[in-house]
């Protein structure tokens, strides 16, 4: 179940330029006039006779599921007061699942009662932290109250649960723009545009953000020119260009830094300079080049967990789980207690049927991140069950 909608307020400053204000305004009008902001929740509109029949059944039975069904039917015709009435009744009758609260939140949002919408969405997210609709509803409420950082956090959680959710990606871009995280905003807007090419407000927003990033990068370019023989100036330019998403410029700067800064007397620094190049190659999809550079960095400094982890990801992407396990094991060995490599290693163990190894990694993870450990154990139990049934 997906929720749709964008920010309803146009009172804020334009932040980057007039495009964001136009995007916010168009998001509101498009949501409310063209397709209804919550179209993914509501069924097709019912006839008056069907609604009256369902009303009688709900009264006679006192069942919460019928009240929720009524709430959704009233939502399909835009009778938001009735949606609130019946969704609240469903909850009071014990039918208090995540869907009831998402429906209630959406009704409050359409009535412009944003604190109420936020409270209902927060309850939905508490019931199911991975529910994309709950996270979207929460982000939508924060966005319309101009609580940008909280909105960004909610939409990030939403797209983590459902990456192919263009409305969430778009609203994440708006929130990130508002807190001046332009690189993150560009990434979110690009994903939204990829998923919904018909949103004609996004290209202009991306162009304005990229112009702002380009202007912010200029002092680093000037420093690299003024200090052409200093590897540090080129590395700084590469770091900033990479953060801003200018991958070609980052690669060129990192290569210049490596040619100037690599030294047999400082293998750690040399490895880092090579690692930087590998990261950009990987981001550009030049996987063979990335693997060569990561492995070269490990020859210079073999105890770098992040490098082993990236090598593991490449092997994993190629379906070579045995090699992925070897790399993830090295990453975990050199950074004990690290959450992400530990999860990657456990999941790789599951793919090769090494359930004991996965359980061991669960035990190591439990103290560092109990929530992730619990999710991992769920995957372990499911894999063990599947293997048992397959025998």
GURO-428794 format. One record per residue: residue number from 1; residue in three letters; x, y, z of N, C-alpha, C in turn. Coordinates in steps of 0.1 Angstrom, whole numbers. Layout:
  martor  torgu   n.xx   n.yy   n.zz  ca.xx  ca.yy  ca.zz   c.xx   c.yy   c.zz
     NUM    ALA      X      Y      Z      X      Y      Z      X      Y      Z
...
This chain:
  martor  torgu   n.xx   n.yy   n.zz  ca.xx  ca.yy  ca.zz   c.xx   c.yy   c.zz
       1    UNK      9    -12      0      0      0      0      9     12      0
       2    UNK      7     21    -10     15     33    -11      6     45     -9
       3    UNK     13     55     -3      6     68     -1     13     78    -11
       4    UNK      5     88    -16     11     98    -24      8    111    -19
       5    UNK     16    121    -22     14    135    -18     27    142    -18
       6    UNK     26    155    -18     38    164    -17     34    175     -7
       7    UNK     43    185     -6     41    195      3     30    205     -1
       8    UNK     23    209      9     11    218      6     14    233      8
       9    UNK     25    236     14     28    250     18     37    256      7
      10    UNK     34    268      3     43    276     -6     48    288      1
      11    UNK     48    288     14     52    301     21     67    301     24
      12    UNK     74    290     21     89    290     24     96    298     13
      13    UNK    109    301     17    118    307      7    121    297     -3
      14    UNK    126    301    -15    129    292    -26    141    283    -24
      15    UNK    149    286    -14    161    278    -10    172    278    -21
      16    UNK    170    272    -32    180    272    -42    176    282    -53
      17    UNK    164    283    -56    159    291    -67    144    290    -68
      18    UNK    139    296    -78    124    296    -80    119    282    -83
      19    UNK    128    274    -88    123    260    -92    117    252    -81
      20    UNK    124    253    -69    119    245    -58    105    250    -54
      21    UNK    103    263    -53     90    268    -50     80    263    -60
      22    UNK     83    264    -73     74    259    -83     71    244    -81
      23    UNK     82    236    -78     80    222    -76     71    219    -64
      24    UNK     73    226    -54     64    224    -42     49    228    -45
      25    UNK     48    239    -52     34    243    -56     28    233    -65
      26    UNK     36    228    -75     30    219    -85     28    205    -78
      27    UNK     36    202    -68     34    189    -61     20    190    -54
      28    UNK     17    201    -48      4    202    -41     -7    201    -51
      29    UNK     -6    209    -62    -18    209    -71    -19    196    -78
      30    UNK     -8    190    -82     -9    177    -89    -15    167    -80
      31    UNK    -11    167    -67    -16    157    -58    -31    159    -56
      32    UNK    -35    171    -55    -49    173    -51    -59    174    -63
      33    UNK    -54    178    -75    -63    180    -86    -62    169    -96
      34    UNK    -50    163    -99    -48    154   -110    -51    139   -106
      35    UNK    -46    135    -94    -47    121    -92    -51    117    -77
      36    UNK    -53    127    -69    -56    124    -55    -44    119    -48
      37    UNK    -40    125    -37    -27    122    -31    -25    108    -26
      38    UNK    -36    101    -23    -35     88    -16    -41     77    -24
      39    UNK    -40     79    -38    -47     70    -47    -44     55    -44
      40    UNK    -32     52    -39    -28     38    -37    -35     32    -25
      41    UNK    -42     39    -17    -48     34     -5    -63     30     -8
      42    UNK    -69     38    -16    -84     37    -17    -89     28    -28
      43    UNK   -100     21    -26   -106     13    -37   -113     21    -47
      44    UNK   -118     15    -57   -127     22    -66   -139     27    -59
      45    UNK   -144     39    -63   -156     45    -56   -168     35    -57
      46    UNK   -175     34    -45   -186     25    -45   -199     33    -47
      47    UNK   -210     25    -50   -223     32    -51   -228     35    -38
      48    UNK   -238     44    -37   -244     48    -25   -251     36    -18
      49    UNK   -257     28    -27   -264     16    -21   -254      7    -14
      50    UNK   -242      5    -21   -232     -4    -15   -227      2     -2
      51    UNK   -225     15     -1   -220     21     11   -230     20     22
      52    UNK   -243     22     19   -253     21     30   -254      6     35
      53    UNK   -253     -4     26   -253    -18     30   -241    -21     39
      54    UNK   -230    -16     35   -218    -18     44   -219    -11     57
      55    UNK   -225      1     57   -228      8     70   -236     -1     79
      56    UNK   -247     -7     74   -255    -15     82   -248    -28     87
      57    UNK   -240    -34     78   -232    -45     83   -223    -42     94
      58    UNK   -216    -30     92   -206    -26    102   -213    -24    116
      59    UNK   -225    -17    116   -232    -14    128   -236    -27    135
      60    UNK   -242    -37    127   -247    -49    132   -236    -58    138
      61    UNK   -224    -58    131   -214    -67    135   -204    -62    145
      62    UNK   -202    -49    145   -193    -42    154   -178    -47    151
      63    UNK   -175    -50    139   -162    -55    135   -154    -44    129
      64    UNK   -141    -43    134   -132    -33    130   -128    -33    116
      65    UNK   -127    -45    110   -123    -46     96   -133    -40     87
      66    UNK   -146    -41     90   -156    -35     82   -156    -20     83
      67    UNK   -153    -15     95   -151      0     97   -140      5     89
      68    UNK   -129     -3     88   -117      2     80   -121      1     65
      69    UNK   -128     -9     61   -133     -9     47   -142      3     44
      70    UNK   -150      6     53   -159     18     51   -150     31     50
      71    UNK   -140     32     59   -131     44     59   -125     45     45
      72    UNK   -120     34     39   -113     34     26   -123     37     15
      73    UNK   -135     33     16   -145     36      6   -149     51      6
      74    UNK   -150     56     18   -152     71     19   -140     79     14
      75    UNK   -128     73     16   -117     80     11   -117     80     -4
      76    UNK   -123     70    -11   -123     69    -25   -132     80    -31
      77    UNK   -141     86    -23   -149     97    -28   -146    110    -21
      78    UNK   -135    110    -13   -130    122     -7   -138    128      4
      79    UNK   -145    119     11   -152    123     23   -143    121     35
      80    UNK   -134    130     38   -124    128     48   -129    128     62
      81    UNK   -139    135     65   -145    135     79   -150    121     82
      82    UNK   -156    115     72   -161    101     74   -150     91     75
      83    UNK   -139     94     67   -127     85     68   -122     85     83
      84    UNK   -120     97     88   -116     98    102   -125     91    111
      85    UNK   -138     93    109   -148     87    118   -147     71    118
      86    UNK   -146     66    106   -146     51    106   -132     45    108
      87    UNK   -122     52    104   -108     46    108   -106     47    123
      88    UNK   -111     58    129   -109     58    144   -118     48    150
      89    UNK   -130     45    145   -138     35    151   -132     21    149
      90    UNK   -126     19    138   -119      6    135   -108      4    146
      91    UNK   -100     14    149    -90     13    158    -95     11    172
      92    UNK   -106     18    176   -112     16    189   -118      2    191
      93    UNK   -122     -4    180   -127    -17    180   -116    -28    180
      94    UNK   -104    -24    181    -93    -33    182    -86    -36    169
      95    UNK    -91    -30    158    -85    -33    145    -75    -22    142
      96    UNK    -64    -23    150    -54    -12    151    -41    -15    145
      97    UNK    -42    -21    133    -30    -24    125    -24    -12    118
      98    UNK    -13    -14    111     -6     -3    105    -15      4     94
      99    UNK    -23     -4     87    -31      2     77    -42     11     82
     100    UNK    -48      8     94    -58     17     99    -52     31    102
     101    UNK    -39     31    108    -33     43    111    -29     51     99
     102    UNK    -24     44     88    -20     51     76    -33     57     70
     103    UNK    -44     50     69    -56     56     64    -60     68     72
     104    UNK    -60     67     85    -63     78     94    -54     90     92
     105    UNK    -41     87     91    -31     98     88    -34    105     75
     106    UNK    -37     97     65    -40    103     51    -52    112     52
     107    UNK    -62    107     59    -74    116     60    -72    129     67
     108    UNK    -64    128     78    -61    141     85    -53    150     76
     109    UNK    -44    144     68    -35    152     59    -44    159     49
     110    UNK    -54    152     43    -63    158     33    -71    169     39
     111    UNK    -73    168     53    -81    179     60    -72    190     64
     112    UNK    -59    188     62    -49    199     66    -46    198     81
     113    UNK    -50    188     88    -47    186    102    -34    179    104
     114    UNK    -23    186    102    -10    180    101     -5    174    114
     115    UNK     -7    180    126     -3    174    138    -10    160    140
     116    UNK    -23    160    137    -30    147    138    -25    137    128
     117    UNK    -22    142    116    -17    133    106     -3    127    110
     118    UNK      5    136    117     18    131    121     16    121    132
     119    UNK      7    123    142      5    114    153      1    100    148
     120    UNK     -8    100    138    -13     87    133     -2     80    125
     121    UNK      5     88    117     16     81    110     27     76    119
     122    UNK     30     83    129     40     79    139     36     66    145
     123    UNK     23     65    148     18     52    154     19     41    144
     124    UNK     16     43    131     18     33    121     32     29    120
     125    UNK     41     38    120     56     35    119     61     28    131
     126    UNK     55     30    143     58     23    155     54      8    154
     127    UNK     42      6    148     37     -8    146     46    -16    137
     128    UNK     50     -9    126     58    -16    115     69     -6    110
     129    UNK     81     -7    115     91      3    112     95      2     97
     130    UNK     93     -9     91     97    -11     77     86     -8     67
     131    UNK     74     -4     72     63     -2     63     65     11     55
     132    UNK     66     10     42     69     22     34     58     32     34
     133    UNK     45     28     34     34     37     35     34     45     48
     134    UNK     37     38     59     37     45     72     48     55     72
     135    UNK     60     52     67     71     61     67     68     73     57
     136    UNK     62     70     46     58     81     37     48     91     44
     137    UNK     38     85     50     28     94     57     35    102     67
     138    UNK     44     97     75     51    105     85     60    116     78
     139    UNK     67    112     68     75    122     60     66    133     54
     140    UNK     55    129     49     45    139     43     40    149     53
     141    UNK     37    144     65     33    153     76     44    162     80
     142    UNK     56    157     82     68    165     85     70    176     75
     143    UNK     70    172     62     72    181     51     63    192     51
     144    UNK     50    190     53     40    200     53     41    209     65
     145    UNK     48    205     75     51    214     87     65    220     87
     146    UNK     71    218     75     85    224     73     95    219     82
     147    UNK     93    207     87    103    200     96    112    191     87
     148    UNK    121    198     80    128    193     69    137    180     73
     149    UNK    145    182     83    154    171     87    146    158     91
     150    UNK    135    160     98    127    148    101    120    142     89
     151    UNK    116    151     80    110    146     68    120    138     60
     152    UNK    132    143     59    142    136     51    145    122     57
     153    UNK    145    122     71    148    109     77    136     99     74
     154    UNK    124    104     75    113     95     72    113     90     58
     155    UNK    115     99     48    115     95     34    127     86     31
     156    UNK    138     88     38    150     79     36    146     65     41
     157    UNK    139     64     52    134     51     57    124     45     47
     158    UNK    116     53     41    106     49     32    112     42     20
     159    UNK    122     49     14    128     44      1    138     32      4
     160    UNK    142     31     17    150     20     21    141      7     20
     161    UNK    128      9     24    119     -2     24    113     -4     10
     162    UNK    112      6      2    106      5    -11    114     15    -20
     163    UNK    125     10    -26    133     20    -34    126     25    -47
     164    UNK    117     17    -52    110     22    -64     97     29    -61
     165    UNK     99     40    -55     87     48    -49     90     63    -53
     166    UNK     86     67    -66     90     80    -71     85     92    -62
     167    UNK     73     91    -57     68    102    -49     77    104    -36
     168    UNK     81     92    -30     90     93    -19    104     99    -22
     169    UNK    109     94    -34    122    100    -38    121    115    -41
     170    UNK    110    119    -47    109    133    -50    108    141    -37
     171    UNK    100    137    -28     98    144    -15    111    144     -7
     172    UNK    119    133     -8    132    132     -2    141    143     -8
     173    UNK    140    144    -21    149    155    -27    145    169    -22
     174    UNK    132    171    -20    128    184    -15    133    187     -1
     175    UNK    132    176      7    136    178     21    151    180     22
     176    UNK    159    172     14    173    173     14    178    187      9
     177    UNK    171    192     -1    174    205     -6    173    215      5
     178    UNK    162    214     12    159    224     23    169    224     34
     179    UNK    176    213     36    186    212     47    200    213     40
     180    UNK    201    218     28    213    221     21    222    208     18
     181    UNK    215    197     17    223    185     13    220    183     -2
     182    UNK    227    191    -10    224    192    -24    229    179    -31
     183    UNK    240    173    -28    244    160    -34    233    149    -32
     184    UNK    228    148    -20    218    138    -17    205    142    -24
     185    UNK    202    155    -25    190    159    -32    190    155    -47
     186    UNK    202    158    -53    204    154    -67    201    139    -69
     187    UNK    207    131    -61    206    117    -62    191    113    -61
     188    UNK    184    118    -51    170    115    -49    162    119    -61
     189    UNK    164    132    -66    156    136    -77    159    128    -90
     190    UNK    172    124    -92    175    116   -103    168    103   -103
     191    UNK    167     97    -91    160     84    -89    145     86    -92
     192    UNK    139     97    -87    125    100    -89    122    102   -104
     193    UNK    131    109   -111    129    111   -125    130     98   -133
     194    UNK    140     90   -129    141     77   -136    128     68   -134
     195    UNK    122     69   -122    111     61   -119     98     67   -125
     196    UNK     98     81   -126     86     88   -132     91     99   -141
     197    UNK     94     95   -154    100    104   -164     90    116   -167
     198    UNK     77    114   -164     68    124   -167     67    136   -158
     199    UNK     75    136   -147     75    147   -137     85    158   -143
     200    UNK     79    168   -150     87    178   -157     93    189   -148
     201    UNK     90    188   -135     96    198   -126    110    194   -121
     202    UNK    113    181   -122    125    176   -117    138    180   -125
     203    UNK    138    180   -138    150    183   -145    155    197   -142
     204    UNK    146    207   -141    151    220   -138    157    221   -124
     205    UNK    151    213   -114    156    213   -101    170    207   -100
     206    UNK    172    196   -107    185    190   -108    195    200   -114
     207    UNK    191    207   -125    200    216   -131    204    227   -121
     208    UNK    195    233   -114    198    243   -104    207    238    -93
     209    UNK    204    226    -88    213    221    -78    227    219    -83
     210    UNK    228    213    -95    241    211   -100    249    224   -103
     211    UNK    242    234   -107    248    247   -108    254    252    -95
     212    UNK    246    250    -84    250    254    -71    262    246    -66
     213    UNK    262    233    -69    273    225    -66    286    229    -74
     214    UNK    284    232    -86    295    236    -95    302    248    -89
     215    UNK    293    258    -85    299    270    -79    306    267    -66
     216    UNK    301    258    -58    307    255    -45    320    248    -47
     217    UNK    322    241    -59    334    234    -61    346    243    -66
     218    UNK    342    254    -71    352    263    -78    364    266    -69
     219    UNK    362    269    -56    374    272    -48    384    260    -47
     220    UNK    379    248    -47    388    237    -47    395    235    -60
     221    UNK    389    239    -71    396    239    -84    407    249    -84
     222    UNK    403    261    -79    413    272    -78    425    268    -70
     223    UNK    423    261    -59    433    257    -50    442    246    -57
     224    UNK    436    237    -64    444    227    -71    453    233    -82
     225    UNK    448    244    -89    456    251    -99    467    259    -92
     226    UNK    464    265    -81    474    273    -74    485    265    -67
     227    UNK    481    252    -64    491    243    -57    492    231    -66
     228    UNK    496    233    -78    495    222    -88    505    210    -84
     229    UNK    515    213    -77    525    202    -73    522    196    -60
     230    UNK    511    199    -53    507    194    -40    496    184    -41
     231    UNK    499    171    -38    489    161    -39    477    163    -31
     232    UNK    479    170    -19    468    173    -10    457    182    -17
     233    UNK    461    191    -25    451    200    -31    443    192    -41
     234    UNK    449    183    -48    442    175    -58    433    165    -51
     235    UNK    438    159    -40    429    150    -33    417    157    -27
     236    UNK    419    169    -22    408    177    -17    397    180    -28
     237    UNK    402    183    -40    393    186    -51    386    173    -54
     238    UNK    393    162    -54    387    149    -57    376    145    -47
     239    UNK    379    147    -35    370    144    -24    357    152    -26
     240    UNK    358    165    -28    346    173    -29    339    170    -42
     241    UNK    346    168    -53    339    165    -66    332    152    -64
     242    UNK    338    142    -57    331    129    -56    319    131    -47
     243    UNK    319    138    -36    308    141    -28    296    147    -36
     244    UNK    300    157    -45    290    164    -53    285    156    -65
     245    UNK    291    145    -68    286    137    -79    293    140    -92
     246    UNK    304    148    -92    311    150   -104    322    140   -106
     247    UNK    318    128   -111    327    116   -110    339    118   -119
     248    UNK    337    123   -131    348    124   -140    359    134   -135
     249    UNK    354    145   -129    364    154   -123    370    148   -111
     250    UNK    363    141   -103    369    134    -91    379    125    -95
     251    UNK    377    117   -106    386    107   -110    399    114   -115
     252    UNK    398    124   -123    410    131   -128    418    137   -116
     253    UNK    411    143   -106    418    149    -95    425    138    -86
     254    UNK    418    127    -84    424    116    -76    436    110    -84
     255    UNK    435    109    -97    447    104   -104    459    113   -103
     256    UNK    456    126   -104    467    136   -102    472    135    -88
     257    UNK    464    133    -78    469    132    -64    478    120    -63
     258    UNK    474    109    -69    481     96    -68    495     98    -75
     259    UNK    495    104    -86    508    106    -93    518    114    -86
     260    UNK    512    123    -78    521    132    -70    524    127    -56
     261    UNK    514    120    -50    515    116    -36    520    103    -32
     262    UNK    520     93    -42    524     80    -38    539     79    -35
     263    UNK    542     71    -24    556     71    -20    558     57    -13
     264    UNK    569     50    -17    573     38    -11    574     39      4
     265    UNK    578     51      9    580     53     23    567     55     31
     266    UNK    556     56     24    543     58     30    532     49     23
     267    UNK    533     36     26    523     27     19    508     30     23
     268    UNK    506     34     35    492     37     39    486     48     31
     269    UNK    494     59     29    489     70     21    487     66      7
     270    UNK    497     59      2    496     54    -12    484     45    -14
     271    UNK    481     37     -5    469     28     -6    456     36     -6
     272    UNK    456     47      2    444     55      3    442     62    -10
     273    UNK    453     67    -16    451     74    -29    446     65    -40
     274    UNK    451     52    -40    446     43    -50    432     39    -47
     275    UNK    429     37    -34    415     34    -30    405     44    -35
     276    UNK    409     57    -34    400     68    -39    396     66    -54
     277    UNK    407     63    -62    404     60    -76    395     49    -78
     278    UNK    397     38    -70    389     26    -72    374     29    -69
     279    UNK    372     37    -58    358     41    -54    351     48    -66
     280    UNK    358     57    -73    351     64    -84    349     54    -96
     281    UNK    358     46    -99    356     36   -109    344     28   -106
     282    UNK    342     23    -94    331     15    -90    318     23    -92
     283    UNK    318     36    -87    306     44    -89    302     46   -103
     284    UNK    312     47   -112    310     49   -127    306     36   -134
     285    UNK    306     25   -126    303     12   -132    314      5   -139
     286    UNK    327     10   -138    338      4   -144    344     -6   -134
     287    UNK    337    -17   -133    340    -27   -122    353    -34   -123
     288    UNK    357    -37   -135    370    -44   -137    381    -34   -133
     289    UNK    380    -22   -137    391    -12   -133    390    -10   -117
     290    UNK    378    -10   -112    377     -8    -97    384    -19    -90
     291    UNK    381    -32    -94    387    -43    -87    402    -43    -88
     292    UNK    407    -40   -100    422    -39   -101    428    -29    -91
     293    UNK    421    -17    -90    427     -7    -81    425    -11    -66
     294    UNK    413    -17    -63    412    -21    -49    422    -31    -45
     295    UNK    425    -41    -54    435    -51    -51    449    -45    -50
     296    UNK    451    -35    -59    464    -28    -58    466    -21    -45
     297    UNK    455    -15    -40    455     -8    -27    458    -19    -16
     298    UNK    452    -30    -17    455    -41     -6    469    -46     -7
     299    UNK    475    -46    -18    489    -50    -19    498    -40    -11
     300    UNK    494    -27    -11    501    -17     -4    498    -17     11
     301    UNK    486    -20     14    481    -19     28    470    -30     30
     302    UNK    474    -42     34    464    -53     34    454    -52     46
     303    UNK    456    -43     55    447    -44     67    436    -33     67
     304    UNK    431    -30     55    421    -19     53    407    -26     52
     305    UNK    399    -25     62    386    -33     61    377    -28     50
     306    UNK    376    -15     48    367     -9     38    371    -14     24
     307    UNK    384    -16     21    388    -21      8    384    -35      7
     308    UNK    386    -43     17    382    -57     16    367    -58     14
     309    UNK    359    -49     21    345    -49     20    341    -46      5
     310    UNK    347    -36     -1    344    -33    -15    347    -44    -24
     311    UNK    358    -51    -22    362    -62    -31    351    -73    -29
     312    UNK    346    -75    -17    336    -85    -14    323    -81    -22
     313    UNK    320    -68    -22    308    -64    -29    309    -67    -44
     314    UNK    321    -65    -50    322    -68    -64    321    -83    -67
     315    UNK    327    -91    -59    326   -105    -61    311   -110    -59
     316    UNK    305   -104    -49    290   -107    -47    282   -103    -59
     317    UNK    285    -92    -65    277    -87    -77    279    -96    -89
     318    UNK    290   -103    -89    293   -113   -100    289   -127    -96
     319    UNK    283   -129    -85    278   -142    -81    288   -151    -76
     320    UNK    300   -146    -72    311   -154    -67    310   -153    -52
     321    UNK    301   -161    -45    299   -159    -31    311   -164    -23
     322    UNK    318   -174    -28    330   -179    -20    340   -168    -19
     323    UNK    343   -162    -30    353   -151    -29    348   -139    -21
     324    UNK    334   -136    -22    328   -126    -14    330   -129      1
     325    UNK    328   -142      5    330   -145     19    344   -143     23
     326    UNK    354   -146     15    368   -144     19    370   -129     21
     327    UNK    365   -121     13    368   -106     14    360   -101     26
     328    UNK    347   -105     28    340   -100     40    346   -105     53
     329    UNK    351   -117     53    358   -122     65    370   -113     68
     330    UNK    377   -109     58    389   -100     61    384    -86     66
     331    UNK    373    -81     60    368    -69     65    364    -69     79
     332    UNK    357    -80     83    353    -81     97    364    -84    106
     333    UNK    374    -91    102    386    -94    110    394    -81    113
     334    UNK    395    -72    103    402    -60    106    394    -49    112
     335    UNK    381    -50    113    373    -41    120    362    -48    128
     336    UNK    366    -54    138    356    -62    146    345    -53    152
     337    UNK    333    -58    151    322    -51    156    315    -42    146
     338    UNK    321    -42    133    315    -33    123    302    -40    118
     339    UNK    291    -32    118    278    -38    115    276    -42    100
     340    UNK    279    -33     91    276    -35     77    284    -47     72
     341    UNK    297    -48     73    304    -59     68    300    -72     75
     342    UNK    296    -72     88    292    -84     95    279    -89     89
     343    UNK    270    -80     86    257    -84     79    260    -90     65
     344    UNK    269    -83     58    272    -88     44    278   -102     45
     345    UNK    287   -104     55    293   -117     57    283   -128     60
     346    UNK    274   -125     69    264   -134     73    255   -138     62
     347    UNK    251   -128     54    242   -131     42    249   -139     32
     348    UNK    262   -136     30    270   -144     21    271   -159     26
     349    UNK    273   -161     39    273   -174     44    259   -181     41
     350    UNK    248   -174     42    235   -180     39    234   -184     25
     351    UNK    240   -176     16    239   -180      2    246   -192     -2
     352    UNK    257   -195      6    265   -208      3    260   -219     13
     353    UNK    250   -217     21    245   -227     30    253   -229     42
     354    UNK    261   -220     46    269   -221     58    261   -215     70
     355    UNK    251   -222     75    242   -216     85    249   -214     98
     356    UNK    258   -222    102    265   -221    114    273   -208    114
     357    UNK    280   -205    103    287   -192    102    278   -180    103
     358    UNK    266   -181     96    257   -170     97    252   -168    112
     359    UNK    250   -179    119    246   -177    133    257   -171    141
     360    UNK    269   -175    138    280   -169    146    281   -154    144
     361    UNK    279   -150    131    279   -136    129    267   -129    135
     362    UNK    256   -136    136    245   -130    144    248   -127    158
     363    UNK    255   -137    164    259   -135    178    269   -123    180
     364    UNK    278   -121    170    287   -109    170    279    -96    168
     365    UNK    268    -97    161    261    -85    157    251    -81    169
     366    UNK    247    -91    176    236    -88    186    239    -77    196
     367    UNK    252    -76    200    255    -65    210    256    -52    203
     368    UNK    261    -51    191    264    -39    184    251    -33    178
     369    UNK    242    -41    173    229    -37    167    219    -47    169
     370    UNK    212    -47    180    201    -58    183    191    -58    172
     371    UNK    186    -47    167    176    -47    157    180    -54    144
     372    UNK    192    -51    139    197    -57    127    200    -72    130
     373    UNK    204    -75    142    207    -89    146    194    -97    145
     374    UNK    183    -91    150    170    -98    150    165   -101    135
     375    UNK    167    -91    127    164    -92    113    172   -103    106
     376    UNK    185   -103    109    194   -114    104    189   -127    108
     377    UNK    186   -129    121    181   -142    126    169   -147    118
     378    UNK    160   -137    115    149   -141    107    153   -147     94
     379    UNK    163   -141     87    168   -146     74    174   -160     76
     380    UNK    181   -161     87    188   -174     90    177   -185     91
     381    UNK    167   -183    100    157   -192    102    149   -196     89
     382    UNK    147   -186     81    140   -188     68    149   -196     59
     383    UNK    161   -193     58    170   -201     49    172   -216     54
     384    UNK    173   -217     67    173   -231     73    161   -239     70
     385    UNK    149   -232     71    137   -239     69    135   -243     54
     386    UNK    140   -234     45    139   -236     31    148   -248     27
     387    UNK    160   -248     33    170   -259     31    164   -272     35
     388    UNK    157   -272     47    152   -285     53    140   -290     44
     389    UNK    132   -281     39    121   -285     30    126   -290     17
     390    UNK    137   -285     12    143   -289     -1    149   -302     -1
     391    UNK    153   -307     11    160   -320     12    150   -332      8
